[in-house]
Amino acid sequence: MCIRDSCDRESLMKFVEELIKELVKRFNKKFNKKEMYIIEYQGHKIDFGKKWKRIKYVDIIKKYTDLDYFKNSLEDFINFAKKNNIEFNPKIITKGKIVDEIFKKIIRKELIQPTFLIDHPKEISPLAKLNRKNPELTLRFQGYIGGLEVINAFAELNDPIDQKNRFEEQSKLLKQGDEEAHPYDETFIEALEYGMPPTAGLGIGIDRLVMILTNSKYLKEVIYFPFVKEKEN
């Protein structure tokens, strides 16, 4: 038996998994490829015929760093980052920020086969609903293929008090120079106070997915209308 929100997230992951599997199947069929669910990407054979792995965020952090997100201190993660030459903004030093940089630099590239990363810490998921089993985690998931983040999704936070508190924390980080921090949105808070039904947000990076399907190394190879720098006079 699972809690409703967790079940809804599982349903959404299943939908995404089946959607991309069907896309790969049609892509391979069009180009007469024998292996229906296999894609070659940058020297790797990626199998979309198998069930996607599901890995908890804090578990994969511990696997690659031998550090526990909840038990180890901020200083422990800072020392790990320095030892592994991982750069971070010295003005914005929080455990979530340091761990996220560690993930991006060391772990992300290892997620070659289709993988769902789930249960992200609250600090790095300001718009996601809390996991009732552990309120320090959220009902968020990301999808990784070929070492690239292709999917980001979560159960939308619809508690106005919780959302206000998180926006306030994000505003502090924004003032400290964190460009990725979410600005305080008073209109959104007011809307939540009137009421918002249970909702899920899903984003799929079509450009990165096309990169993988076409075995392209760089994003600019698949963008239909690439950005062009203006010529200086």
N, C-alpha and C positions, 0 to 999 in steps of 0.2 A: 504494500500500500504506500502511495506517495502523496505528499501534500499537493493541493491543487496547482499552486504556482509552479512547482517543480515538474508536475505532469505536463503543464502547458509548455514549459520550456523544452521538455523532452519531445513533445509533439512538433514543436517548431524545428528542432534539430533534425528530426526524422524527415520533415518536409524538405528541408534544405539538402539533406543527404540524397533523397530520391530525385530532387530537381536536378542537381548537378550530375548525378549518375545518368539520368536520361539525356542530359545535354551532351555528355561525353559519348554516349552510345550513338546519338544522332550525328555527332561530329565525325566519329570514326566510320560510321556507315557511309557518309557522304564521300569520304576519301578512300573508301574500299579497304579500310584497315582490318586485318584479320582478328586482332585482339580487341574485342568489343569495348572493354572497360579499362584498357591500359593506355596510358599517355606517356610518351617519352619527354622528359623535361630536364634539360641541362645535365645529361648523363645519368639521370635517374628514371627508373620505370615506376610510375605511380599507378597504383591499382585502385580504381573506383568501384570495383565489383565487391569489395569486402566492406564490412561494417566499419564506420569511422571509429577511431580510438576516442575515448573520453578520458581526459586527464584533468585533475584538479590543479588549479594554478599554484597553490601553496605546495602541493606534492612535487610538481616538476621543478620548482625553485629549490626544494630540499634535495632533490635528486642530483642537480648539477652544482649546488653550492655547499651541500652538507649543512645548511643553516635552516633553522625553523623560523618561518615568518613571524609567528607569535611569541616564541620563546627566546629567540636571539634578539639582541639589542640593535638599535640603529647603528651604533659604533661597529658592531660585528659586520654589518653589511657594507658600511663605508670602507672598512679595512679590506674586505673581499674585493670591492670595486677598484680600490687603489692597487691592490696586488695584481689584478688582472687588466690594468691600464684602461679601465672603463671611465670615461669622462662623465661628469655630472655638474650641474649648475650649483656652485658653492653657496649661492644666495637662497636656494630652495632645497634644503636638505631635510627630507622626510623619508621614512622607511619605504613608503609606497613608491616615491619617485626613484629612489636608489634601486629598489628591487626591479622596477619596470625597466630601468636602463640595463641592468644585468640581464634581464630576460631578452631584451632586444639585441644585445651584443653577443651573448653566448648561447642562448637556448633556442631562439626562434629559428635559426638556420638549420637546426637539427630536426625540425618537424616536417619531414619530407612527405610521408604518407598522410592521407587525409585524417586530420585530427581535430576534435573539438576540445578546446581549453575552457574549463568551466569554473564557477565559484570564485570569481576575482574578488580581491579585498575591496572593501567599501571606499577606501581612500582614492583608488584609481578608477572608480566607477560612480561618479557623482549623480548620475541620473537613473541608476538601476535600483530595483526593489531589493530589500534585504532578504537574505535566506533565513527562513524562520528557524532552521536547525542551528544556525550560527549567525547572529546579527552582525558579526564583523565581516561577513562575506555577502556577496550579492548573487542574484539570479541572472547572471550574465554568461554569455559564451562567445568565444571567437573561433573561427574556422581557419585552420592553417593547411596549406598545400604547397609542397615544394619549397618550404622555408619562407613562404609569404603569407601574410595575413590577408585572407580573402573575404572573411565574414566577420561582422560584429553585430551582436544582437543581445537584447536583454528585456526582462519584464520591466515595464516603465514604472518608476516610482510615482505613486499617486497619493502619498501622505504629505499634505502641505507643511506640517511641522517638521518632519524629517527633511523634506526637500529644502526648506528655508535654512535649517541648520547647516546643511551641506553646501548650499550656495554661499553662506557666510564664510565657511572655511575656504571655499574656492576663491572668493573675493580677496581674502588675505594673501593667498598664493599669487593671485593676479597682480596685486600691488607690489609683491616682492620680485616680480619679473617673470613669473611662469606664464609663458605665452599659450600653453595648452589648458590652463585653468578656465573653468566655465564662469562667465560673468554673472553677477546677480541679476535675476530676471523677476522683477516684481510682478509683472503682468501674468507670468506663468504661475507664480505662487497664488495670485488671486483666483486664477482659473481653477487651480487645484482645490481651493477653499470652497468653491461652488460644487466641485465634485467631478472626478474623472473615473470612468469605468476601468476595470483591469485591461491593460493594453500592453502589447509587445512591439518593440521596435526592431527592425531587421535591415541591415545594410550589406549588400554584396558588391564587392569591388569587381565590376565587369571587366575593367581594363586589365587587372591582374589575372583574372580568370582567362582572358584571351591570351595573355602572355604565356600561360601554362599550356593552353590548348595548341598554340602555334609554336611552342618551344622558342620563344623570343627571350633574349637576355635582358633587354632594357625596355622600360615602360614606353619610351618615346617611339619605339618601333611599332606599337599597336594603337597609339592615340590617333584618332582620325583627323582631329584638328589640333596639332601640336602647338604649344605656346611658342611664340617667336619674339625674341627680344627686339625692342625698337633700336634702330640704328642711330648712333649718336651723330649729331651734325658736326 
